[in-house]
């Protein structure tokens, strides 16, 4: 196997870029998706920490990670598992992704510019935690 790839690509190309031309149609979009996912994750993680620390304080970060992110992650894993029992894994994946997309679309529709020019969102404030809720949770815990 190693001899075949060396003769086909050459020594340097087999080490740096061992990808056939017909594989580029799948490799380049996957590479771009990896880049954009990593970029968004890094930006959002840094923004989350900055926003949480300035609005509620650094002591809230462990509370958020343990009592919100962990249960939600477990719940979504169970939901995906149950969906995989009834549907194919591909369809279950599309259902989960469509749920996340619906949340992002609802966040976009809450934007004041979007409401001003495109649509009215009657209960947009109900999807976000207010500063009073944060103060209440800080008093409890």
ABEGO torsion letter per residue (X at the ends): XAAAAAAAAEAAAAAABBBBAAAAAAAAAAAAAAAAAAAAAAAAAAAAAAAAAAAAEAAAAAAAAAAAAAAAAAAAAAAAAAAAAABBAAAAAAAAAAAAAAAAAAAAAABAAAAAAABBBAAAAAABBBAAAAAAAAAAX
